[in-house]
């Protein structure tokens, strides 16, 4: 009898996780809560309050789950993993203490400074007046960050002091909820950004393939920050020595976390910037990236269920990761107005045609099925159109070909995903 696995979450990341798990011979059933229009086709939808630790633990126990996989950051910060582990159920995802590395940017920055992890200089403020006064002696560009969870939108890269002041005021105004009650003002680091994720079980660190996200809403890296508008893996501009250094930094960070008595079993996500002095950490996350997962997992040849369970049981030292040589490119299709206000309930068409193309998978993010079977939009980021190909350019072309078949009212997407990397490192002035 195979494993019964409960996956928490509703985005493209969770659809990618579920798709990988249902293919595993180790798995008999995948439950997902709340899921989306894509997961409904391959997994059993259930209902449990994902951010209620006791409710998740009770549900997993009552349904006989062998493993709980926590996708989003909010349940991790809420301590869901702690409660499920306390119930004796294997859990993929760090407890609340480990999730603070994402849940509090000031905590993460202090941890890095204590342990010599390379990162930009920063100061945190719980007073708007003090933060604004600190800006008086600065020049742009400046990075302003809400300390807490803000769905990838609480970072303002200000080109001028005036923009930085507006960012500080935005945070303290409550636009990001409690996430903005503490604000970091941080040194701007110059260079390409790269995501490197690793499976961590407390002592063993297994790095994944690097990926590069596109955070800004519009072509040319214009517009506001989003949760991510497109991504590819691997990253052709990353030199071998830079990759090795990023792995060293993740290993040092995992050791730092462990040395402070924090139990961390899950994904350690390093958001890096490749500076002239070498890779430096922009931020850490405590879970799979979204949309990075949608290009990393399609390239992972090792059984994901085996890796997740080994992480939860602290047996990662027995696992070796194997990767496809194929390239993966994913384009996010978003609702008009995202990351600001947007409408939902728009009928989606063309997914079947797109998904029938060789090497193409369409991961659902903000979708749902109506009672009559109609698929409609239900979020800001609606779909992730991922294509595999033997070369970067071919994977990119295939992804955009698939995108051309899909439509819904108000749909928009970036048309330059991967274009900069195809031009080489010089596209970043390096």
N, C-alpha and C positions, 0 to 999 in steps of 0.2 A: 504494500500500500504506500503510495507516494505522500508527500507532504501536503498539508493544507496551509496556505499562506494568505495572510491578511495584509493588503496594501492600503495605506491611508493616503488620500490625495485625489485631486481631480484634474490635474493639468497634463500637458504633453509629456512631462517627465514621467508621471505615473503611468500613462499609456505605454510609453517605451519600456518601462520596467515590467509591466504586466505582459506585454507582447513577448518579452524575453523569457519570463517565467513560465508562461503556458506552453512553451516549446520544450521545456526541460523534462526529461524522463523521470526526474526525481520528484516531480510535482503532480499531484492528482487533482487539485482544485485551487483556484485563485479567487479569493474574495476581495472586493475593492469597495471602499467607502470614501467619498460619495461616488467617485468615478465620473465618467462623461459619456458622450455618445459613441466614442470609439471603444472604450473598455467594455461597454455593455454588450458588444458583439463577441467578446472572447472570454469574459470573466463573469462571476456572479456578483451582482450589485447587492450590497447590504447597507444598512443604515445604522451608524453609530457616531456619536459626537466626537470628532477626531481630536479635539483639544481638551477633552475631559478624560484625564488619566484613569480614573477609577472605572469609567464607563467602557473605555477601550479594553482595559485589563479584564473586566468581567465578561465582555463580549467574546474576546479571544479565548478565554477559558471555557465558556459555555459552548462555543462552536468547535472546540477541539483543535484550535490552530497550533501548528508546530512552529511557526515563525511569523512575526509581525514586522513589516517593512514600513518605516515612517518616511514618507516622501517630503512633505513641506517642512519649513522651518518652525512655524508657529506651534505645532504639537510637540516638537522637540524642546523648544524653550519652555513650554507648559509642563514638561516633566512626564510626558506620556511613556517614554522609554523606561523611566524609573519604575513606574507602576506596573508595566507589563513584565519587566524582569522580576520584580518582587513577587509576581504571581507565578513565577517559575516557567515562563514562556520565553523562548529565544527571541531576541529583538535586534533588529538592524537599525541603528541610530543611537547617538549618544544621549546620555541623561541630561537633565537640565543644567548641571554644572558644566559639562562639556559643550553644550549648545550655546553657552554664553559667548563663545568665541565668535558667533554670528549675531547673537541677540544683543550684544553690547559692544559697539565699536571701540569704546574707551577701554573696556576690559581687555579686548584683543590687543589694542595698542600697548597697554601697560604690560601685558604678557610678553609681547615682542621686545619691548624695551628691556624688561628684566632679563631676558635670555639672549639678547644680542641678535635677534632675528632682523635682517635688513628691511627697513620700511621708512616711509617718509616721516619727517618731524611733524608733530601735531600737539595741539592743546585742546582740552575739553572745557566746556562752560555749561553751567546750569542757570546762568543769568544772561538775559538778552543784552542788557546794558554793558556788561563786562565783555561779552563777545564782540559787540559793535565797537567798543573802545579799543579792543585788541587789534581790530582791523585798521585803525587810524594810521599806524606806522608801517603798513604793508603795501605791496604793489602786486598787481595781478601777473599771471593767473594764480588763483587760490581755489582750494577745494573745501566746500562746506558739506558736512555730512550730519544727518540725523543719527543719533546714537543707536536707536533701536531698529526693529524690523519695519521696513517701509516698502515691501514688495519690489525691491530693486529701484525705487524711484526717489529715495531720500538722499541722493548725492547731487550736488550742484557744482559743476566745474565752471567757476566764474572767471571770466577774462579780465575783469576790472574789479576794483574795490567796491564800486557801486553795485555791481552784480552780486558780489559776495555779501554785502549788507542786505540786499534783497533776499538772498538765500537764507541768511540767519533769521531775518524777520519771518520768512515763510515757515521755517522750522518751528519757531516759537509761537507762531500764530495758531498752531494746532492742525495744520494741513496734513501732517503725517501722524496725527494722534499723539499718543504718549511717546512714540519713537523720537519726536523732536523736542522732548523736555530737556534733553542734554544734547549739545551740539559740539561737534569736532571741527576745528579749523585746521586744515592740514596743508602741508607743503605739496605743491603741484609737481608731479614726477613726469618727465618727458620720455616718451618711447611707446612702442606697441604694447598692447595689453594681451596677455595670454592666460588661459585658465588651465591649471593642472590639478586634477583630482587624484586622490589616493584612497584605497581601502586601508583602514587602520583598525587594529584590534587591541590597541593598548601598547603593544611592543613591536609588532610587525607592520611595516608600511609597504604596500604594493601600489606603485604609481600606475595611473592609467595613461592613455594617449592624450597628448595636449590638444586643446581646442581653442578657437578664437571666436568670441561672441561679438556682436555689433549692438551696442547699447542704445545708441541714439535712434530716434524714431524715423528719421528721414535720410535720404541719400546724401552722401558726402559727410556723414557724421554730423548732420544738422538736426536741430530740434531737441526736445527734452529727453532725458534718460528714460528708458523703459526697462521691463524685465528681460529684454533681449529680442532683437528683430531678425536674427539669423546667425548661423554658426557653421564652422567647418572643422574637420579633423582628418589627419594631423595638420600641423601648422608649418608650412614650408619655410617660413622666415626664421624659425627657431634653430639656432646653431646647436650642435651636439653638446658643447660645453655649457650652453645656457640651460638645456634640458637637465643635464647632470646637476647643475647648481640648484635648479628648482627642486629636484628630488631631494638633494641634501637639506634644503630649507624645510621641506615638508617633514623629513625625518627628524630634524632638530626641533621642529614645532611639536610633533607628536611626543618626543622625549620630554620637552618642556611641560606639556600638559600632564604627562604621566608623573613627572617629578613633583608636581604640585598636588598629587593625590586625586587627580580627576580621571575617572574611568571613561575612556572614549572608544566606542565600538561602532564604526559606521564609516562615513565618507568625510575626509578632511579635504576641503576645496580651497585651493590657493588661487586667489586672483592676483596675478603678477604683472609687473610692468618691466619691460626690458630696457633698462637705463644704460647709459654709457659706462656706468660703474658696475654693471651686472644686474641680474634680476632682483627686484625688491617687491615686497608684499604690499598690495593695495588694500586687500581685505581677505578675511577668511570666512568661509561658510561651513556649516556643519552637516551638509547633505549634498545629494546629487544636484548639479546645476540644471537650470532650465533656461535655455534650450540645449546646453552642452550634452546632456544625457541622450538627446535624440540623434546625435552623431557618434557618440562614444559607444553606446551599447550595440548599435548595428555592426560595429567593427570588432566587438569582443567575441572571440571564438570559444572561450572557456564558458562552461555552464554557469549562468548567473546565479541560479539557485544554490549551487555548490559554494560559490564565492560568498554570497550573503550569509549563508548558514555558518560557514567557517569563520567569518568575521564575528558573528554573534556569539560563537562558541570559543573564540580566541584560539582558532586553529589556522590562521592565515599563513603561518610558516609552512603548512603542508600544500599550499596552493601555488600554482604557477599560471600567470595570465598569458594568453595567446591572442594575438591581434591579426586581423585581416590586413593585407597589404592595400586593400581598396581605400580610396578616398571617400569621404562623406561630406555632403553639403546640405544644409537645411535652411529653408526660407520660411519665415513666420508670416502668416496671413492674419491681419488684424482688423478689428472693427474700426470704422471711421470715427475719429475723435480720440482714439487711444493714444497716449496714456491718460488723457483727460476724460471727459464725459463721453459716453458712447451708448448707442441703442443696441438691444439684443432682440432675439426672436426672428432674425432674418434667415430665410430659407437658403440652405447651402446646396449647390449642385456641382456635379462634375468629379466628385472624389473617386468614384469607381473607375472612370476613364484614366484619371491621373495615376491611381494605384496600380493599374494594369501595365504601366510602362515598366520595362526591365529595370530592376534595382531600386524602384521607388516604393517608399512607405509613407503614408499620410498619417501622422500622429495627431490625434484630437487633443485640444487643450480646452478652449471654451466652447463646448458644444453640448447639446442634449437632444434626445429623441422625444418627440411628442407622442401622445397615445396612438395617433394614426401612423406612426413610423417616420414622420417627416423629421429630417435633421435640421436643426436651427442653431444659430449662434447663441452663446450663453456667457460670453466673456470678452475681454479686450483682445487678448491673443487667442485666436480661434483655432488655427491649424498650424502644424509644422510639416512642411513638405520636404522630406529627406530623400536624397538620391545617393547611391553608391556608384562609383565608376573607377576604372583602372588608372585614371589620371585626374588631377584636380580640375582641369578645365572641362573634362567630359562629365564629371559628377555635377559640376555647377550648371552646365548646359542642360543636363537631364533634369535637374531640380526645377529650373525655370521653364522647361518644356512642360513638366507636370503642373506647375502653377498655372500655366496658360489655360488649362482645362477646367479650373475651379472658379466658381464665382458665388458671391452673395452681395446683397445691397450694401454699399459703403466700404467694401473690401479694399484695403490698401496693403502694400508691402514695399520693402526696399528692393530696388533693382540692381544694387551694387554689392550684394553679399559676396565676399571673396575677391572683388575686383582689385582691391589694394594689394592683397597678398600675391596675386598673379603678377603684379608689377614689380614685386621684390621688395627687399628691405628699404630701398631708396624712397619708396612711397611714404615712409615715415620720416624721411630726412636723415636716415642713418646709413 
